[in-house]
Amino acid sequence: MSTPAAFILPLKGLGKGFYEYDLEVNDAFFASFPESPIQRAAVDLHLIVDKQSREMVVDFDFSGTIATDCDRCLAPIDLPIADRRQLIVKFTAEAEDQRDEGEIVYLHPDTNDFNLAPFVYEMVVLAVPMIRTYDCREGEPPYPCDEDLLARIEASYETPDDAPTAPTGDEEKPSPWDVLKDLNNN
């Protein structure tokens, strides 16, 4: 896996203070992760790095789109994503003995470079919603949706005029569990 150079933070040349970086997370970035569920993306990433002597706080703020299929109509869409995350890097001589804990990473104080790419990858992938849909008919036509499939889905929710209606009022519908009520009485 080759990491894009823009995502490697040179720690040795970084003095105390705030630093800001604007990066693009795109197709080439995700190509460096062979098992990535994302193949095409256009995500703008804004990093704010607060470097201190014993720790560093990295704020990730990103927004953009990823290419995927709509879970509702199966048409290819550009799904908007956005998120803000934070990563805390602690510098300690016992970094090899420490285990990374979620948003906290331990590095040896003599570390020259810090590769942000795996953290950016994880944050962007986690920002993708489980159900990949959005209002397909938003904005100006032509819409990316499969209108024929959406019409079929909507039609499946409508009841035909000759379909039996649900019982109303005091009518009680028999339950399939009624048969089991008498089992304890024997």
LOVEXLUM-896231 format. One record per residue: residue in three letters; x, y, z of N, C-alpha, C, O in turn. Coordinates in steps of 0.05 Angstrom, whole numbers, plus 5000, padded with zeros to 4 digits. Each point is the difference from the previous one (the first is absolute). Example, Ala and Ser with C-alpha at 12.3 -4.5 7.8 and 13.67 -1.06 7.14 Angstrom:
2
ALA526448865156498250245000501850245000502150005013SER497250214973501650245001498550225014501050225004
This chain:
186
MET501749775000498350235000501850255000501650035019SER498250134961501550254999498250235009497850044990THR503250115030498550215011500650264985502350074995PRO495650084998500550264987501650185019499450025024ALA502750114966501850165016498650235015500950075022ALA496950034968498650225013498849915027499550175017PHE500249584988498849905025502149925020499349895021ILE503250164974502249945019500850265013501050184986LEU498649845039500650245016502949995010500649825016PRO501150364976502850005009500250125029499750245003LEU500749595016499950085028502650155008499950195016LYS502449744973502550125008500150304992501250155015GLY497649924964500150284991497750165012499750244993LEU498649645023497650135011500650105028500449845018GLY499650424985500450125027497350025014497949924989LYS502150185035497550035015498350214986501050204990GLY496449755011498150194988497849874983499849754999PHE498750424987497849914984500849994971501450194990TYR497849604995500549984972497549914986498449845011GLU501150264965497649934985500849894973501850104987TYR496849695005500549874974497349954986498149925013ASP501850134961497749934984500949784981501850034983LEU496849745019500749764983497549914986497850065007GLU502749784971497849884986500249705002502049884994VAL495850005014499849715002498449914975497650044998ASN503949844983498849944975500449714992500849845016ASP498750104958500349734990502849895005500349775007ALA501850394988502749915003500649935029501549815005PHE497450345014500349945028498949725007501349845012PHE496250114979498749745006501349774985499749775008ALA501650294969501449794985502449895016500849774996SER500250385023502249905017499049815022501749895015PHE495750084987498849805019498649794984497750054992PRO503649735002498849804981497349895008498549934982GLU500950045043497549895009497850215006498049945013SER502450304977498250225006497249964988499849924977PRO498150135039497349994989499450244982498050014986ILE503750195016499750254984502050004977502449975005GLN496650064971501850014977500350294989502250084992ARG495650065008500150284989499050195022497949955013ALA503550274990499350205021501150274992502050024986ALA496750185024500950284999499450135026497950125004VAL504049855015499550105027502250215007502449944996ASP496850295013501850215009500549965030498149995015LEU504550014992500749955028501650255010501950094987HIS497250015035501450235013501149895027498549915017LEU504150114986501449905024500950255016501150194989ILE498549795037501250205018501749845020498949835014VAL503750234986501849855018500950205022501150214994ASP498549705031500950155023502349845012499549815015LYS503050274980502449865009501050125025500550245002GLN499849595018501250085026502449825005500649824984SER500850215038502449845005499449715007501549834992ARG496350125022499349725007497749884986499549765002GLU499150404983497749894985499450184976501050224997MET497349674986499150144976497149934996499249775001VAL499250434993497149964995499650064970500650224991VAL498249594995499450034972497050004996498749805006ASP500250434984497150024994499649954971501350134983PHE496949685010499349934973497250114994498249945015ASP501550224965497550114992499749954970501650114984PHE496649725008499849934971497249994990498149955016SER501650104958497449984987500549964970502050084989GLY496149794999500249934971498049794993497949965012THR502849894967498349794990501649744995502450014994ILE496249775008501149744992498149874979497650045002ALA503549814980498449864980499149745012501649845010THR495850104988498949765010497349954986499250154982ASP499549635024497449944989497950075021500449945024CYS497450184968497850075018498749745010499449824984ASP500350165042498749765011497049994994498849795004ARG500050434988497250004994499449924971498349834995CYS503150304986499349964972502349864984499749954976LEU502650005037502349864989501450164977501749884986ALA497750375011501350174980502750105012500250045024PRO501850004959502550115009499650295009498950164985ILE502049915039499750275010502650105012501849855006ASP498450424997502250125015498850085027498650205003LEU502049645017498950035027501550215016502449975003PRO496350245007501450205015500749895028498449865013ILE504150204996500849935027501450245013501150174985ALA498849845041501450215015500349915029498349865010ASP504050225002500449935028502350165011501550134986ARG498649875041502250125015501049805020498449885014ARG504250084987501249815019502550125011501050204990GLN500049685032502450095012501749765007499149795009LEU503550254988502049805007502050125018501150224995ILE499549655027502050095020502449834998499949755002VAL502450374994502649864998501650075024500750245005LYS500049565011501750055024502849904995500449784989PHE501650385018502849934996501049895027500150145020THR500849614979501049875024502349804992499949884979ALA502050105039502349824994499149715001501349824988GLU496550125025498949725002497949954978498249845004ALA502050304974498049984979499749724989497849924993GLU504449925006499849734990498449825019498749814992ASP501350265034498549855020497150085002498449855010GLN501050394979497350105001498349894977501149954978ARG496450025026498249914979498350244992499050155017ASP500649894957498350214990497149955010499049784999GLU499850435011497349985012498150184985499650235009GLY499249684970497950164986501150254989501550004980GLU497950235032500950264990502650095013500850234997ILE500649595018502550075012502249824988499749755000VAL502450374990502249854988502650085015500450235007TYR501349574998502550055014502349984981500249804984LEU501650405016502350004983502550065017499850145021HIS502449764971502650065013500750294993499550084978PRO501750065041500750284995502050044976500150224989ASP501449575004501950034979498849924972501549984981THR496049985018498749924974500250244981499450235006ASN501549714970500550204979497450084985499450244997ASP499149564995497650054984497649855012500349795012PHE497450334984497549875009498149974976499350204988ASN500049565006498349944977497150035009498949845015LEU499750364974497250055006498149844982497649995007ALA503449904972498349874980498149785012497750004994PRO503349825023498249805011497850125017497849895001PHE502750325013498050135016498050154983497650005006VAL503350134973498250144981498249794987497650044998TYR503649744993498549794987497849895019497649984992GLU503149965032498149905020497750205005497749925001MET503050335002498050205006498050044977497650035004VAL503549984971498250034977498249764996497650034995VAL503549735008498449764997497849995022497849914994LEU502950165030498050005022497950224996497949985013ALA502650224972498150224995497849914980498050144997VAL502549654988498049904981497749875015500549825016PRO497150274979497749895015499549714993500749914978MET498149945040499449724996498049974976500349824984ILE497750355016498050004978500750234982499850235008ARG501049704968501050204981497850114982499849914977THR498650275033497950134985500050295007500950085021TYR498050084961499450285006497750084982499149844983ASP499950405021497750094984500850024971501250204991CYS498249594994500949984972498850224982501250074980ARG496550035028498650194982500650295009498450184994GLU503749865021500850275009501650134978501649884987GLY497950385009501550154980498749994973497649954997GLU504050104983499050024972500249724986501849855005PRO496250094978500249754984502250034980500850234994PRO500349574996499349725003501049895027502350065008TYR496049785004500749895026501649744996499749864980PRO502150075039501649764997498449745005501049794995CYS496650245014498449775008498949844977499850104978ASP499649655028498649824981497150055005498849875017GLU500050314967497250085005498049774997498149985014ASP502549834967498349774997499949835025497949915009LEU504450045002500249845025498650145023498649875016LEU501850394987498750155021497049994997498549985020ALA500550044955497149984996498949725008497849985011ARG503749814983499249735008500049985031498149875011ILE503850245002500149995029497650155012498749895018GLU500750344972497750165009497449854995498250005016ALA501649874961497649854993499649765018497749915006SER504549975004499749775017498950075027498949825014TYR501250434994498950095026497050074998498750025020GLU500350024956497250064996498449755000500849794989THR496850225023498249775000498050034977498950214996PRO500749574989498050014978497250035012499549935023ASP498750174960497250045010498649755008498350005018ASP502449774970498649755006501449845023499249785006ALA502950335005501449865022498450015026498750215005PRO501449585011498550015025501250215018502450045002THR495850105012501050215018500449885028499049795007ALA502550365008500649915028497550035017498450174995PRO501349665024497650015018500050275015502150105008THR495550004995499750255015498149965023498549815001GLY501750375018498149995023500549775019502349945008ASP495549924998500149795020500649734989500249805015GLU500250174959500649754988502849915009501950155000GLU498249605009502649895009501049804980498649814993LYS503850234998501349824981501149765015501450045020PRO498149724970501049765014503150004998501150064979SER500149865043503049995001500949714996498649815009PRO503650154977501049734997500949885026500449765003TRP500050415018500949905026497749915017500549895022ASP497050144970497749925016500149705005499049915021VAL502049934960500249715003501749935024499549805013LEU502550354993501949945021498950075028501149905020LYS496850254981498950085026499049765016500250005025ASP498849804961498849775013502049795008499349815014LEU503250224979502049795007500649985030500549785009ASN499450435005500550005029497749875016500449925022ASN497250084967497749905014499849694999498449885015ASN503249994970499949704998501849885020500249755001
